[in-house]
Amino acid sequence: MASEFNFRPLHVAASLATSFLLFAFPASRAQENPSRVYLGFDVNEYPGDQSLPALRKTFAFAGYWLNVPPGADENNWSGKRAQFVKNDFGFLVLFNGRLDKELSSPSRAVELAALDAKSAIAAAQREGFPSHTIIFLDQEEGGRLLDEQMAYVLKWVDLINAAGFRAGVYCSGMPVKEGKTTITTAQDVRKHQAGRAIAYFVYNDKCPPSPGCALPKNPLPPASSGIPFASVWQFAQSPRRREFTKSCAATYNADGNCYPPPNAATAVAKTNGGILIDLDSATSPDPSAAR
């Protein structure tokens, strides 16, 4: 789902810590058992109604797109919330944000953030998500954010929180060299958080700390991503990024992708020819508290 590098000079393309999350966001199903870690998946293409029972045997929660996912031409998740509820899935509610090339300036970024926040709120309401749902803004480009990118993210966060929903950000948890130091997007956003309530869904598919395309019964906690305040960790992506996954290459399919387990793969194949998945761990079976 993510692109690590933004090809601009000096610009290379999670929930809060558990105690802060409990303070910022009221207790819910999402905080029932903070000592346990849950396995989930996210994918751009809706896997099909018939595949959900089989997928639920392995995964506690699934990503759910409110708008057109990255790289897609349409959003085929619309109207599918009831199917996930029927199969007892938790939700990781996602909204695809803007790339830097679309923003142009901080002032323009704020305008676009307002439009996108309004769209995310309307979509969440239309899909039947309760007002306390955490909506994660998909910030694809990593490293230190440029001024217009930060302006976009923070304005979107403000408007989502003001509307009664709760804001989250999907972003890089991977260190990027910046002179003699390093920076991650998650740390950069948190540094500019200024008292805002933000949940963090971070990606770090580098092995280690990632176990690769593995389906453990006891997944590593999000803090193992290297971001201690993350509540969700995307630890495997499809296709695998070879520069980061050499030591865990054997855990991926021979074509370099991560697929559902055999029991679910058959059901998915019958529906739409199969899907490539990204793997996530979370401190909740319902990371967006959307049930």
C-alpha positions in Angstrom: 0.0 0.0 0.0 2.9 2.3 0.6 5.6 3.9 -1.4 8.7 4.5 0.6 10.5 7.1 -1.5 9.4 10.5 -2.9 11.9 11.5 -5.6 12.4 15.1 -4.4 15.8 16.3 -3.0 16.2 15.6 0.7 12.8 14.1 0.9 12.5 10.3 1.0 9.5 8.7 0.4 0.2 3.5 14.5 -2.2 4.7 17.7 -0.5 6.6 20.4 1.4 4.8 23.2 -1.1 2.6 25.0 -1.5 4.9 28.0 -2.0 8.0 25.8 -4.5 6.2 23.6 -6.6 5.2 26.6 -6.5 8.9 27.7 -7.3 10.3 24.3 -9.9 7.9 23.2 -12.7 6.4 25.4 -12.5 2.7 26.2 -14.2 0.4 23.7 -13.9 -3.0 22.1 -10.6 -1.7 20.7 -9.1 -1.6 24.2 -10.6 -4.8 25.7 -7.4 -6.7 26.0 -4.3 -4.5 25.5 -1.9 -7.4 26.4 -3.0 -9.5 23.3 -2.0 -8.9 19.7 -4.2 -9.6 16.8 -3.5 -10.5 13.1 -5.2 -8.6 10.3 -4.9 -7.8 6.6 -5.4 -5.0 4.2 -5.9 -5.1 0.5 -6.9 -2.6 -2.2 -9.3 -4.9 -4.0 -12.4 -6.1 -2.1 -11.9 -9.9 -1.7 -15.5 -10.9 -2.3 -18.4 -11.8 -0.1 -17.8 -15.6 -0.4 -14.1 -15.3 0.8 -14.9 -13.5 4.1 -15.8 -16.6 6.2 -12.5 -18.4 5.2 -10.4 -15.2 5.8 -12.0 -14.7 9.2 -10.5 -18.1 10.3 -7.1 -16.5 10.2 -7.6 -12.7 10.5 -9.3 -10.7 13.3 -9.7 -7.5 11.4 -9.5 -6.1 7.8 -8.7 -2.9 6.1 -11.8 -1.1 4.7 -11.5 1.7 2.2 -13.8 4.7 2.2 -12.6 6.0 -1.1 -10.6 4.8 -4.1 -7.5 2.9 -2.9 -4.0 3.8 -4.1 -3.5 2.7 -7.7 -7.1 1.7 -8.2 -9.7 3.1 -10.6 -12.7 2.6 -8.4 -13.7 1.7 -4.9 -15.5 -1.6 -4.7 -15.7 -1.6 -0.9 -18.8 0.6 -0.8 -21.8 -1.0 0.9 -19.8 -4.0 2.2 -19.6 -3.1 5.9 -22.6 -5.4 6.7 -20.7 -8.4 5.2 -17.8 -7.7 7.6 -20.0 -7.4 10.6 -21.8 -10.6 9.6 -18.5 -12.4 9.6 -17.4 -10.8 12.9 -14.4 -8.8 11.5 -13.0 -5.9 13.2 -12.3 -2.8 11.1 -9.2 -0.8 10.0 -11.0 2.1 8.3 -8.8 3.8 5.6 -9.0 7.0 3.5 -6.6 7.5 0.7 -4.9 10.9 1.0 -3.1 13.1 -1.5 0.4 12.8 -2.8 2.7 15.8 -2.5 2.5 16.6 -6.3 -1.2 17.3 -5.8 -0.7 19.8 -3.0 1.5 22.6 -4.5 1.5 24.8 -1.4 0.5 24.8 2.3 -2.6 27.0 1.6 -3.7 24.7 -1.2 -3.0 21.7 1.0 -5.4 23.1 3.6 -8.1 23.6 1.0 -7.7 20.0 -0.2 -7.6 18.6 3.3 -11.0 20.3 4.0 -12.5 18.7 0.9 -11.1 15.3 1.7 -12.1 15.4 5.4 -15.7 16.2 4.3 -15.6 13.3 1.8 -14.2 10.9 4.5 -16.9 11.9 7.0 -19.7 11.6 4.5 -18.4 8.2 3.3 -18.1 6.9 6.9 -21.6 8.0 7.7 -22.9 6.5 4.5 -21.3 3.2 5.3 -22.8 3.2 8.7 -19.7 3.6 10.8 -20.4 5.1 14.3 -19.1 8.5 15.1 -16.3 7.3 17.4 -14.7 5.3 14.5 -11.0 6.0 13.9 -10.4 6.8 10.3 -6.8 6.4 9.1 -5.5 8.8 6.5 -3.2 6.9 4.1 0.0 9.0 3.8 1.9 7.1 1.2 5.1 9.1 1.0 7.7 8.6 3.8 10.5 10.5 5.5 10.2 14.0 6.8 7.0 15.6 5.4 7.3 18.8 3.4 5.4 21.9 4.7 2.4 21.3 2.4 2.2 17.7 3.3 2.2 18.4 7.1 -0.4 21.1 6.6 -2.6 18.7 4.7 -2.3 15.9 7.3 -2.9 18.2 10.4 -5.9 20.0 8.8 -7.5 16.7 7.9 -6.9 15.4 11.4 -8.5 18.6 13.0 -11.6 18.3 10.9 -12.1 14.6 11.4 -11.8 15.0 15.2 -14.1 18.0 15.2 -16.8 16.0 13.4 -16.9 13.4 16.2 -14.9 10.8 14.4 -11.3 10.1 15.5 -8.3 10.7 13.3 -5.5 8.3 12.6 -2.6 8.3 10.2 -1.1 5.5 8.1 2.5 6.4 7.5 6.1 5.1 7.4 7.8 3.8 10.6 11.0 3.2 8.7 14.1 5.3 9.6 15.4 7.4 6.8 18.9 9.0 6.9 18.9 12.8 7.1 22.4 14.0 7.4 23.9 12.5 10.6 20.6 11.5 12.0 17.5 9.6 11.0 13.8 10.4 10.8 10.6 8.5 10.4 7.3 9.9 9.1 5.5 8.7 12.3 8.0 10.6 14.5 7.7 13.7 12.3 3.9 13.8 12.5 4.0 13.2 16.2 6.5 16.0 16.7 4.0 18.3 15.1 0.9 16.8 16.8 0.6 19.7 19.3 -2.0 18.0 21.5 -4.1 16.5 18.8 -5.4 13.0 19.3 -3.9 10.9 16.5 -3.8 7.1 16.2 -0.8 5.6 14.3 -0.9 2.8 11.8 2.8 2.4 10.6 4.5 0.4 8.0 7.9 -1.3 8.3 8.4 -4.4 6.2 12.2 -4.5 6.7 13.2 -8.0 8.0 13.9 -7.8 10.9 12.0 -6.5 12.7 9.3 -7.8 10.3 8.8 -11.6 10.2 7.9 -11.3 6.5 4.8 -12.9 5.0 4.1 -15.0 8.1 0.8 -15.8 9.7 1.7 -16.3 13.4 -0.9 -17.2 15.9 0.9 -14.8 18.3 1.9 -11.8 16.1 4.6 -9.4 17.2 3.1 -6.2 18.8 3.0 -3.0 16.8 5.7 -1.5 19.1 8.1 -4.1 17.5 7.9 -2.0 14.4 10.3 0.4 16.0 7.5 2.9 16.7 6.5 2.5 20.4 3.3 4.6 20.0 1.9 2.6 17.1 -1.3 0.6 17.6 -1.2 -1.0 14.2 1.8 -2.3 12.3 1.8 -3.3 8.6 4.7 -5.8 8.6 4.4 -7.3 5.1 3.5 -5.8 1.7 2.6 -7.2 -1.7 4.7 -7.3 -3.8 7.6 -7.6 -1.4 10.2 -4.9 -1.5 13.4 -6.8 -2.2 15.8 -4.2 -0.8 14.1 -4.6 2.7 13.0 -8.3 2.7 16.1 -10.3 1.6 16.4 -12.1 4.9 12.7 -13.2 4.9 12.3 -13.8 1.2 11.4 -17.5 1.8 8.2 -16.4 3.6 6.8 -14.9 0.5 5.4 -16.7 -2.5 7.8 -17.5 -5.3 6.4 -14.5 -7.3 7.3 -12.2 -4.4 3.8 -11.6 -3.2 1.9 -12.4 0.0 -1.3 -14.4 -0.4 -4.1 -15.5 2.0 -3.6 -18.9 3.7 -4.6 -22.0 1.7 -8.0 -22.3 3.4 -8.9 -18.7 2.3 -7.0 -18.7 -1.0 -9.4 -21.2 -2.6 -12.4 -19.2 -1.6 -10.9 -16.0 -2.9 -9.8 -17.6 -6.2 -13.3 -18.7 -6.8 -14.5 -15.2 -6.3 -12.1 -13.0 -8.2 -9.0 -14.9 -9.2 -7.1 -14.4 -5.9 -5.8 -11.4 -4.1 -2.5 -10.1 -2.9 -2.5 -9.0 0.8 -0.6 -6.9 3.2 -0.3 -8.2 6.8 -0.9 -6.2 9.9 -0.8 -6.7 13.7 -2.7 -4.6 16.2 -3.4 -4.2 19.9 -7.1 -4.6 19.2 -9.3 -7.0 17.2 -11.1 -3.8 16.0 -8.3 -1.2 15.5 -10.8 1.5 14.3 -13.2 0.8 17.2 -15.8 0.7 14.4 -18.1 -2.1 15.6 
